[in-house]
């Protein structure tokens, strides 16, 4: 009853909203990496700090969601960077990261531009459907009252953006390293990572902005999502501008070869297997690790 009263209190002011309202929400995204599980155990602390600094631009980003009642465009607010950063690793991880996304709630449509190893794709999909559970907690985010909601999200096994290092205890890892020294078999770096089958998604949404929308692929709540926690990533809204005088126009994306989500996942799977085969063919590099 208390939750219903709070929702009613926040919903009443929005009844006066114009049906033609629009806005822009600015989000700060941060992904954490356990540096203790990154690289060889012999890697020095200074080296870990250098790698962490180089990876910062990949793990901390700013996004802008331009929205109206039924549509939105979500894209990175790209900035010029000094230096080459993480080089090839940056390019590889960029291939597993979503590009601009267009959502149409009324048509149940999600369009996503994705550059995958030099090729441009336009992924056409339906909106991500999550079984949101409204919780009792609420909190203030800026000038808005936000309510907590949680859901379980199934992860595609080929979604390398969710990859993380396998959870192995130190004793078993030490034994594996010792055994590896006694064999000429090349260690496969892909054996060191895994994609979780599912993750918990926690969202904080505000009914004061009555759009069923949010950052990235997420939507489906009775209000704009202001904060989102998914696995190792936290996305927090830092600023909202309602009815901006100047804003990007909202229209369906059209850059790239159009494919379905299933077709794109098949392409990713085939490319990943190709990378593994090429690695084995070159003899690999012992001790190569992935963070997570």
TILO-402494 format. One line per 10 residues: their letters; for each residue y, z, x negated of N, C-alpha, C, O. Coordinates in steps of 0.001 Angstrom, whole numbers, plus 500000, padded with zeros to 6 digits. Last residue first. Example, Ala and Ser with C-alpha at 12.3 -4.5 7.8 and 13.67 -1.06 7.14 Angstrom:
% residues 2
SA = 497750:507080:487150:498940:507140:486330:500030:507870:487100:501138:508039:486591  494310:507800:486810:495500:507800:487700:496700:507800:486800:496681:508465:485764 .
//
This chain:
% residues 292
XXXXXXXXXX = 490182:483962:461805:489922:484202:463224:489828:485665:463493:489612:486071:464635  489818:481286:459344:490309:482563:459843:489978:482726:461297:489551:481782:461961  487086:479942:457471:488080:479775:458526:488523:481148:458989:487719:482079:459030  486239:479016:454062:486210:479890:455235:487281:479501:456241:488252:478823:455908  484197:478038:451390:485251:477657:452324:485124:478463:453590:484031:478590:454143  482101:478554:449728:483070:479630:449932:484201:479265:450858:485085:480086:451102  481664:475406:448228:481139:476717:448496:482270:477729:448696:483247:477759:447948  482163:472454:449688:482812:473359:448740:482411:474770:449108:482773:475271:450173  480270:469350:449930:481011:470515:450414:481718:471298:449330:481846:470841:448194  478907:467083:449516:478448:468255:448780:479189:469497:449120:478824:470587:448680 .
XXXXXXXXXX = 479542:464974:451038:480341:465161:449825:479867:466350:449000:480375:466591:447905  477801:465330:453186:477631:464179:452318:478386:464299:451014:477936:463790:449987  478823:467573:454461:477510:467675:453817:477307:466541:452826:476722:466736:451761  481193:466427:455371:481235:467589:454485:479919:467717:453723:479900:467938:452512  480264:464465:457082:481028:464077:455895:481073:465202:454885:481000:464964:453679  479089:466097:459038:478251:465190:458263:478955:464747:456984:478332:464660:455927  481354:467400:460020:480265:468179:459430:479379:467298:458550:478971:467700:457461  482795:465254:461051:483375:466057:459975:482294:466863:459267:482319:466994:458043  481046:464456:463094:481329:463539:461987:481898:464297:460791:481532:464021:459649  481237:466635:464785:479950:466350:464148:480126:465415:462960:479447:465556:461943 .
XXXXXXXXXX = 483912:466274:465536:483515:467494:464842:482189:467296:464112:482028:467728:462971  483773:463842:466888:484564:463932:465662:484171:465161:464860:484103:465102:463632  482178:464552:469093:481705:463531:468165:482452:463600:466839:481847:463438:465779  483857:466463:470313:482519:466840:469855:481999:465847:468817:481449:466244:467790  486075:464903:470968:486219:466025:470047:484862:466416:469459:484741:466666:468259  484897:463180:472836:485484:462628:471616:485620:463719:470557:485316:463491:469386  484237:465022:474821:483173:464273:474171:483656:463684:472851:482923:463684:471862  486770:465818:475621:485887:466805:474998:484728:466125:474277:484285:466602:473232  487635:463430:476823:488285:463909:475607:487400:464922:474880:487295:464884:473655  485941:463275:479044:485909:462214:478030:486531:462686:476726:486023:462384:475646 .
XXXXXXXXXX = 486726:465587:480416:485345:465450:479963:485233:464396:478870:484520:464590:477885  489368:464981:481050:489089:466122:480173:487675:466008:479595:487457:466301:478420  489846:461384:480817:489612:462616:481562:489370:463744:480568:489188:463494:479377  492555:459493:479393:491149:459898:479445:491043:461138:480312:492023:461854:480517  494800:457032:478387:494434:457991:479433:492926:458229:479447:492132:457290:479506  496418:456940:475339:495299:456381:476093:494828:457405:477117:494491:458531:476752  500024:457593:475459:498661:457714:474966:497630:457055:475865:497922:456665:476995  502412:458885:477648:502152:458431:476281:500699:458646:475896:500191:459763:475995  503237:459899:480078:502582:458589:480089:502223:458067:478701:501775:456927:478574  503907:462577:482385:503770:462061:481028:503008:460741:481064:502222:460499:481980 .
XXXXXXXXXX = 506031:462646:485276:504695:462610:484675:504707:462014:483275:505434:461056:483009  509112:464473:484917:508368:463315:485388:507028:463260:484660:506905:463773:483548  512032:466072:484926:510607:466339:485110:509947:465108:485703:510198:464748:486853  514554:466030:482401:514044:465563:483690:512534:465796:483750:511848:465721:482730  515924:468885:480844:515063:467716:480750:514568:467324:482141:514209:468180:482951  519279:469785:481784:517865:470111:481545:517068:468821:481493:517485:467795:482030  522327:471170:482427:521669:470119:481646:520240:470566:481355:520026:471613:480744  522748:473251:484159:523547:472038:484334:522913:470863:483606:522946:469725:484075  519970:475027:485623:520795:474641:484470:521549:473347:484731:521061:472459:485430  518778:476885:487608:519631:475746:487960:520549:475336:486804:521768:475298:486971 .
XXXXXXXXXX = 518418:479638:485420:518195:479044:486733:519244:477970:487018:520426:478128:486713  516897:480406:482541:518146:479812:483017:517841:479131:484348:517090:478157:484393  515531:483052:480737:515395:482176:481906:516774:481693:482325:517707:482486:482449  513891:484156:477756:515127:483795:478467:514800:482880:479637:513907:482038:479547  511411:484881:476828:512573:485530:476222:513877:485234:476964:514854:485968:476822  508130:485453:477726:509367:484773:478125:510565:485555:477586:510711:486746:477859  505437:485330:475477:506415:486170:476179:507684:485382:476472:508243:484729:475591  502112:485218:474746:503253:484361:475067:504206:485173:475935:503826:485648:477005  499673:485854:472340:500588:486456:473316:501781:485525:473493:502390:485093:472514  496315:485374:471333:497649:484800:471547:498411:485545:472637:497876:485830:473708 .
XXXXXXXXXX = 493688:486031:471106:494562:486468:470014:496014:486006:470193:496847:486220:469312  493123:486098:474469:492436:486304:473202:493427:486813:472149:493952:487918:472288  496086:485869:475951:494806:485169:475947:494183:485314:474564:494661:484719:473599  498636:486962:477927:497802:487357:476791:496441:486708:476930:495721:486954:477898  501928:486367:478950:500537:485945:479022:499813:486384:477757:500316:486201:476648  504756:486722:481059:504021:487145:479858:502547:486810:480052:501993:486945:481143  505686:485468:483306:506650:485810:482255:505969:486238:480957:506553:486123:479879  504974:483152:485738:504361:484002:484711:505362:484213:483580:505829:483253:482968  506510:483142:488934:506502:482624:487565:505879:483624:486601:506211:484809:486635  504325:483645:491769:505544:483870:491017:505392:483363:489601:504275:483175:489118 .
XXXXXXXXXX = 501563:484097:492658:502729:484015:493558:504046:484343:492862:504793:485213:493309  499615:481907:490490:500042:483234:490931:501292:483107:491804:502009:482111:491704  499011:479393:489443:498168:479949:490490:498506:481350:490953:497756:481933:491736  498768:478742:485872:499497:478741:487146:498637:479494:488154:497662:480149:487786  498584:477352:482593:498395:478463:483524:499327:478401:484727:500503:478055:484614  498774:475624:480503:497970:475179:481638:497956:476183:482781:497380:475907:483833  501980:476668:479433:500764:475910:479188:500083:475461:480458:500732:474974:481384  503400:479287:481514:503273:478554:480251:501954:477807:480150:500939:478237:480697  503646:478636:485096:503685:479475:483911:503512:478649:482663:503480:477421:482740  503671:478919:488738:503677:478204:487464:503742:479183:486304:503874:480392:486495 .
XXXXXXXXXX = 504576:478846:491533:503216:479145:491087:502980:478434:489765:502203:477483:489677  507713:480341:492022:506982:479140:491633:505610:479560:491132:505495:480530:490383  509968:482235:492762:508815:481837:493585:508224:480471:493242:508234:479557:494066  510925:484797:491136:511064:483358:490889:509842:482712:491532:508783:482648:490908  510091:487201:492079:511526:486914:492197:511857:485467:491852:512919:484961:492214  507478:487637:491426:507726:486935:492702:509212:486613:492909:509559:485844:493805  506421:487310:488133:507477:487856:488977:507643:487029:490251:507924:485834:490168  503565:488369:486176:504324:487378:486929:505383:488068:487792:505260:489245:488133  501582:488561:483454:502606:489346:484155:503527:488343:484837:504196:487555:484167  498082:488253:482762:499389:487655:483054:500282:488669:483743:499820:489519:484505 .
XXXXXXXXXX = 495336:487938:480702:496207:488903:481373:497593:488283:481539:498202:487840:480565  492072:486839:480443:493470:486396:480519:494258:487438:481304:493898:487782:482430  489298:487108:478366:490090:487753:479410:491529:487248:479325:492126:487238:478249  487018:484374:477810:488030:485323:477353:488715:485933:478565:488716:485354:479651  483811:482963:476906:484837:483314:477870:485805:484312:477264:485463:485018:476315  482482:482148:474645:482095:481548:475916:483130:481817:477007:483308:481008:477918  484286:481392:471599:483780:482334:472609:483454:481618:473911:484071:480606:474244  483139:479561:468929:484047:479474:470069:483495:480407:471144:482351:480239:471566  482988:480304:465418:482388:480236:466742:483486:480120:467789:484623:480533:467560  482269:479718:461917:483162:479885:463065:482382:479791:464373:481268:479268:464418 .
XXXXXXXXXX = 480550:479182:459903:481302:480426:459800:482179:480694:461018:482765:481770:461140  479546:476713:460132:478630:477797:460468:479340:479149:460471:478808:480137:460975  481514:475170:459124:481443:475261:460582:480446:476321:461038:480489:476774:462182  481030:475141:456387:482096:476009:456906:482064:476161:458415:482534:477169:458942  477901:475333:454967:478649:474569:455975:479726:475472:456559:479392:476483:457177  476920:475353:451597:477316:476138:452762:478178:475282:453685:479083:474586:453225  474276:473493:450231:475711:473585:450463:476012:474386:451723:475437:474136:452782  471702:474748:448157:472087:474271:449486:473575:474509:449721:474083:475596:449446  470777:475833:445928:471710:474720:445742:472174:474157:447076:472947:473200:447119  470595:479414:445595:470163:478150:446179:471208:477080:445940:472389:477382:445770 .
XXXXXXXXXX = 471584:481821:444858:470271:481476:444345:469737:480167:444921:468560:479847:444753  473894:482288:446175:473997:482053:444736:472671:481553:444154:472646:480939:443088  473037:482936:448721:473627:481615:448504:473719:481274:447030:473634:480103:446659  472300:485563:448472:471252:484565:448650:471767:483162:448377:471040:482306:447870  474836:486681:448319:473922:486827:447193:472801:485804:447264:472396:485243:446245  475828:486043:450839:476487:485513:449652:475582:485583:448432:475559:484666:447612  474099:487524:452454:474120:486074:452567:474749:485436:451339:474270:484413:450850  474786:490117:451707:473435:489650:451464:473379:488125:451508:472695:487503:450695  477386:490216:452670:477152:490379:451236:475777:489845:450864:475617:489196:449830  476903:490024:455412:477623:488949:454740:477395:489006:453227:477230:487972:452580 .
XXXXXXXXXX = 475618:492414:455938:474868:491175:456138:475549:490012:455441:474879:489112:454934  477738:494149:455294:476473:494229:454572:475678:492935:454711:475133:492421:453734  479824:493530:457095:480001:493299:455669:478677:493304:454906:478515:492534:453959  478817:491785:460109:479175:492987:459360:479148:492697:457868:478523:491732:457428  480413:489136:461764:479295:489579:460958:479705:490814:460180:480815:490883:459653  481534:487113:464009:481567:488557:463800:480302:489002:463077:479258:489215:463694  482933:484083:462849:481819:484809:463437:481895:486277:463070:482274:486634:461955  486335:483333:463421:485255:483604:462479:484159:484415:463160:484435:485319:463948  487084:481082:466146:487332:482281:465356:486135:482512:464436:485059:481953:464648  488662:478714:468316:487668:479057:467298:488075:480306:466527:489258:480551:466289 .
XXXXXXXXXX = 490332:477676:470159:489874:479039:470412:488873:479513:469360:488298:480593:469495  490681:475132:469399:491881:475972:469362:491525:477433:469592:492307:478327:469268  488321:473835:469885:488480:474430:468560:489754:475254:468435:489906:476002:467470  486368:473488:472356:487785:473853:472266:488029:474598:470954:487956:475826:470904  483742:473010:472842:484409:472119:471889:485896:472410:471749:486613:471655:471091  482919:474759:474826:482413:474964:473475:483050:474073:472414:482920:474342:471220  485499:475946:476929:484671:474807:476560:484204:474984:475114:485014:475327:474253  485444:479101:478424:485936:478284:477329:484964:477152:477036:483758:477369:476912  486536:480657:481398:485431:480041:480682:486000:479083:479633:486935:478335:479921  488382:483562:481889:488452:482122:481685:487249:481648:480876:486975:482173:479797 .
XXXXXXXXXX = 489054:485988:484230:488121:485591:483185:488160:484065:483091:487992:483367:484091  492177:487695:484789:491153:486731:485162:490246:486486:483962:490627:486746:482821  494826:489725:486199:493837:489406:485176:492813:488409:485718:492609:488291:486926  498245:490699:486482:497075:490030:487059:496123:489671:485931:496562:489349:484826  501075:492746:487160:499949:492395:486291:498824:491733:487088:498498:492143:488202  504458:491826:487800:503210:492449:488216:502061:491898:487379:502076:490744:486952  507885:492522:487062:506679:491719:486862:505442:492521:487236:505379:493731:487021  511187:492160:487867:510037:493040:488045:508790:492164:487965:508655:491189:488705  513749:491085:485583:512757:490810:486615:511658:491870:486652:511252:492404:485620  515425:491097:483480:515988:491535:484763:514992:491387:485912:515354:491546:487077 .
XXXXXXXXXX = 512992:491871:481156:514368:491411:481336:514917:491954:482636:514875:493163:482867  510549:493092:482931:510697:492126:481845:512067:491483:482014:512273:490657:482903  509143:496074:483975:510380:495301:483929:510343:494378:482718:510128:494837:481596  505961:496205:485641:506906:496582:484592:508111:495662:484648:508089:494612:485290  502978:497438:487248:504180:496604:487236:505076:497078:486106:504968:498221:485660  499526:497684:488228:500633:497908:487286:501794:496933:487490:501605:495772:487853  497447:496986:489871:498462:497898:490415:499700:498002:489527:500782:498359:489994  496528:493414:489882:496373:494813:489493:497515:495656:490070:498439:495119:490682  494829:490738:491267:496109:491434:491203:495875:492917:490922:495123:493585:491630  492941:488423:489674:492830:489727:490322:494158:490463:490153:494564:490775:489033 .
XXXXXXXXXX = 492256:484960:489933:493170:486022:489546:492904:487295:490369:492677:487243:491578  490264:482846:488945:490124:483819:490022:490952:485054:489660:490431:486048:489155  491797:479752:488132:491309:481064:487716:491252:481989:488925:492097:481914:489817  491844:476444:487435:491660:477380:488540:491058:478681:488012:489937:478693:487505  494059:474187:486079:493096:475228:485749:493027:476243:486876:494042:476840:487236  494432:471114:487866:494976:472367:487370:493863:473370:487097:492851:473398:487798  492635:468232:486611:493133:469063:487702:493658:470366:487107:493355:470685:485957  493790:465753:484233:492889:466818:484679:493463:467470:485927:494634:467282:486257  494086:463527:481622:494356:463729:483046:493322:464703:483598:492119:464494:483443  495529:463175:478519:494426:463800:479242:494853:464057:480682:495858:464723:480931 .
XXXXXXXXXX = 496218:460726:476480:496841:461325:477656:495700:461855:478521:494993:461086:479172  496330:460519:472893:495604:460527:474159:496468:461152:475257:497329:461991:474991  496604:458869:469810:497318:459511:470907:496532:459377:472214:496121:458282:472597  495262:459599:466606:495197:458821:467828:495832:459587:468982:495633:460793:469124  495341:461381:464450:496080:460129:464349:496047:459253:465586:496746:458240:465623  493727:463555:465402:493445:462859:464153:494039:461448:464143:493351:460464:463870  495120:463402:468400:493876:463887:467802:493510:463013:466611:493046:461884:466772  497652:464455:470364:497374:463617:469201:496164:464191:468491:496184:465335:468036  498037:464578:473793:497356:465193:472656:497156:464150:471553:496565:463096:471783  499562:465462:476796:499580:464549:475665:498948:465260:474469:499284:466406:474171 .
XXXXXXXXXX = 498280:466044:479972:498518:466637:478653:498478:465564:477571:497489:464842:477439  498659:466821:483342:498663:465764:482334:499038:466384:481000:499994:467154:480908  497261:467988:486258:497686:468393:484919:497555:467196:483997:496477:466615:483875  497593:468460:489740:497495:467534:488612:498027:468157:487326:499095:468768:487307  497900:469068:492508:496810:469642:491713:496530:468789:490476:495384:468439:490197  500106:468316:493877:499064:467297:493721:497864:467805:492918:496918:467055:492676  501608:470675:493759:501356:470067:495065:500200:469066:494997:499406:468967:495933  501871:471146:491033:501118:472087:491854:500715:471466:493179:499610:471699:493669  501705:469429:488293:502184:469194:489649:501314:470032:490568:500169:469681:490851  502646:469584:484869:501881:470138:485986:502546:469775:487310:503770:469806:487441 .
XXXXXXXXXX = 502360:468371:481634:503016:468189:482931:502106:468761:484003:500915:468450:484035  502816:469244:478251:501984:469308:479449:502843:469181:480708:503902:469798:480826  502696:468261:474791:503437:468458:476043:502510:468412:477248:501545:467648:477274  499562:469265:473268:500924:468770:473163:501671:469053:474460:501320:469995:475171  497234:471687:471997:497784:470910:473105:499210:470475:472815:499979:471211:472196  495415:471328:468995:496444:472041:469740:497036:471140:470818:497307:469964:470573  493840:470087:467181:493150:470917:468170:494135:471720:469015:493745:472682:469678  495520:468862:465460:494672:467997:466268:493936:468775:467349:493462:468191:468324  496580:470969:464066:497426:470304:465043:496629:469399:465969:497008:469188:467121  494558:471492:462281:494719:472406:463394:495598:471814:464481:495413:472098:465665 .
XXXXXXXXXX = 495007:469267:460548:493738:469433:461223:493889:470334:462442:493410:469993:463524  497619:469728:459631:497323:468504:460370:496026:468642:461158:495941:468192:462301  497273:472182:458301:498205:472082:459436:497874:470858:460287:497851:470937:461515  495542:471401:456296:495077:472380:457272:495954:472342:458512:495462:472452:459635  497139:469692:454775:496033:469152:455537:495515:470096:456596:495095:469664:457669  499928:471840:454784:499390:470533:454457:498298:470059:455387:498469:470017:456606  501265:474171:455309:499838:474277:455029:499157:472929:454882:497928:472865:454855  504402:473276:453983:503600:474223:454736:502151:474194:454330:501834:474193:453140  506210:471742:452723:505092:471046:453344:504200:471968:454133:503332:471510:454876  509723:472563:453299:508453:472561:452579:507354:471905:453381:507528:471557:454549 .
XXXXXXXXXX = 511180:473776:456282:511336:473536:454849:509961:473542:454206:509128:474396:454507  511355:472162:459458:510793:473178:458577:510986:472783:457121:510957:471602:456776  513042:471883:462533:512818:471346:461193:512349:472465:460286:512873:473578:460333  511292:472650:465567:512370:472898:464609:512017:472267:463284:510843:472127:462943  510559:472124:469021:510284:471882:467608:511523:472064:466756:512634:471699:467140  509472:473688:471454:510841:473500:470979:510748:473358:469465:510846:474338:468727  506767:472207:473191:507246:473014:472073:508684:472667:471742:509071:471498:471750  506709:472116:476806:506580:471523:475481:507186:472431:474415:508006:473301:474706  506064:471433:480072:505970:472505:479082:505780:471869:477724:504799:471158:477503  507398:470699:483173:507099:470136:481855:507128:471300:480870:508093:472064:480830 .
XXXXXXXXXX = 506475:470776:486670:506987:471379:485437:506609:470533:484230:505648:469764:484255  506811:471041:490307:506493:470366:489055:507037:471122:487844:507918:471974:487957  507626:472418:492614:506246:471936:492524:505851:471361:491169:504660:471206:490901  510233:473483:492182:509313:474117:493132:507862:473714:492904:506963:474551:492985  510585:473033:488650:511177:473109:489980:510108:473683:490904:509164:474313:490428  511094:473620:485091:510340:473638:486345:511225:473477:487572:512426:473742:487544  510316:473657:481759:511312:473157:482705:510607:472955:484039:509633:472207:484119  509622:475776:479274:509057:475332:480550:510209:474941:481458:510991:475794:481880  509421:475609:475834:510334:475570:476974:509585:475026:478184:508987:473952:478126  508440:477673:473024:508185:476638:474030:509219:476734:475145:509814:477787:475375 .
XXXXXXXXXX = 507983:478394:469635:508851:478539:470804:508595:477369:471750:508542:476216:471324  505460:480080:467619:506154:478907:468142:507034:479266:469339:506852:480307:469971  503425:481007:465138:504574:481516:465883:505428:480332:466319:506044:479661:465491  501494:479632:463784:501048:480723:464647:502173:481340:465472:501914:482108:466399  502698:477809:462176:501670:477315:463094:501306:478362:464142:500868:478029:465243  504384:479339:460673:505002:478330:461539:503994:477744:462524:504376:477242:463581  502510:480896:459234:503391:481507:460222:503961:480486:461196:504018:480733:462401  501065:479933:457160:500511:479719:458500:501450:480183:459603:501217:479897:460777  502474:480816:454988:502395:479376:455227:501910:479067:456648:502300:478066:457248  502000:483553:455213:503368:483053:455323:503373:481553:455628:504178:481079:456430 .
XXXXXXXXXX = 499245:483667:454770:499784:484140:456047:501190:483597:456274:501539:483223:457393  499126:482810:452115:498528:481986:453166:499088:482364:454529:499375:481493:455351  500410:484960:450883:500960:483611:450760:500426:482700:451855:501170:481919:452447  498672:487052:451525:500050:487094:452009:500688:485715:451953:501424:485333:452863  496378:486248:450136:496324:486360:451594:497733:486362:452185:497970:485748:453225  497344:486476:447521:496969:485160:448029:496911:485172:449558:497345:484217:450203  497689:489235:447380:498852:488356:447222:498560:486971:447785:499407:486363:448441  495059:490121:447594:495993:490433:448679:497229:489544:448609:497764:489139:449641  492623:487616:446575:493544:488727:446333:494467:488940:447521:494638:488050:448354  489292:486939:447503:490688:486517:447568:491609:487729:447436:491406:488746:448100 .
XXXXXXXXXX = 486674:487697:447696:487304:487866:446383:488788:487497:446393:489478:487715:445398  485890:486982:450159:486140:488403:449968:486854:488655:448646:487540:489662:448474  487531:483927:451102:486518:484676:450384:486884:486143:450287:488061:486500:450329  489096:483604:454386:488817:483252:453004:487716:484083:452389:487047:484854:453077  489686:486303:456467:490120:484946:456122:489825:484696:454654:490241:485463:453784  489417:488834:457320:488296:487939:457574:488643:486493:457262:487979:485570:457733  491805:489931:456783:490647:490513:456093:489415:489643:456276:488478:489706:455480  493510:488690:458526:493454:488175:457162:492321:488793:456352:491917:488231:455334  493191:487813:461633:492726:488930:460812:492539:488426:459386:491524:487803:459074  495975:486538:463233:494790:486214:462447:494444:487429:461601:495307:488000:460935 .
XXXXXXXXXX = 497669:485981:466360:497334:486819:465209:496049:486337:464550:495156:485803:465208  500242:484041:467636:498796:484185:467497:498492:484976:466235:499008:484664:465161  502883:483860:469889:502425:484393:468610:500917:484583:468646:500378:485203:469563  505643:482319:471446:504192:482424:471340:503808:482906:469944:504338:482425:468942  508215:482700:473662:507861:482909:472263:506355:483154:472207:505847:484080:472840  509811:480546:476021:508712:481430:475650:508539:481504:474135:508695:480510:473425  512130:480068:478548:511898:479954:477107:510860:481002:476694:511012:482190:476981  512444:478188:481451:511972:479447:480880:511620:479204:479422:510904:478258:479094  514685:476799:483699:514062:476670:482392:513688:478061:481895:514500:478985:481914  514755:475425:487093:515034:476389:486039:514363:476027:484735:513579:475082:484661 .
XXXXXXXXXX = 515758:474847:490501:515071:474475:489270:515423:475502:488208:516293:476349:488413  515663:474471:494100:516047:475160:492874:515214:474653:491692:514123:474109:491863  515365:473473:496631:515600:472510:495562:515968:473184:494242:516528:472538:493357  515285:475449:498480:514028:474730:498239:514157:473752:497083:513145:473247:496598  517069:478360:497478:517082:476970:497914:515744:476327:497602:515133:476624:496575  516323:481674:498520:516293:480644:497491:516366:479263:498122:515788:479028:499183  516043:483647:500333:517307:482917:500397:517374:481811:499351:518365:481083:499288  513746:484847:499691:513743:484075:500919:515018:483247:501059:515062:482273:501810  513994:486467:497533:513757:485059:497243:513739:484214:498515:513719:482986:498431  514312:489107:498447:515478:488384:497942:515241:486899:497754:516195:486124:497810 .
XXXXXXXXXX = 511534:489684:499263:512624:489533:500225:513841:488785:499681:514368:487911:500368  509928:490143:497009:509860:488844:497672:511040:488617:498614:511505:487485:498756  510310:492734:496219:510748:491680:495309:510767:490312:495977:511522:489427:495573  509316:494131:498392:510671:494414:497925:511200:493293:497038:512379:492945:497093  506715:493211:498498:507615:492900:499604:509062:493073:499171:509928:492276:499529  505703:494359:496135:505749:492909:496286:506722:492498:497374:507477:491541:497200  505954:497050:496829:506697:496526:495682:506824:495011:495768:507888:494445:495516  504189:497167:498998:505608:497497:499193:506462:496943:498060:507557:496430:498291  501757:496549:497763:502277:495669:498812:503772:495902:499020:504533:494951:499198  501496:498766:496090:501637:497441:495504:502220:496473:496517:503082:495662:496177 .
XX = 501197:500751:498032:502349:500806:497130:502595:499451:496500:503740:499016:496376  498791:500000:499167:500000:500000:500000:501255:500000:499135:502246:499343:499454 .
//
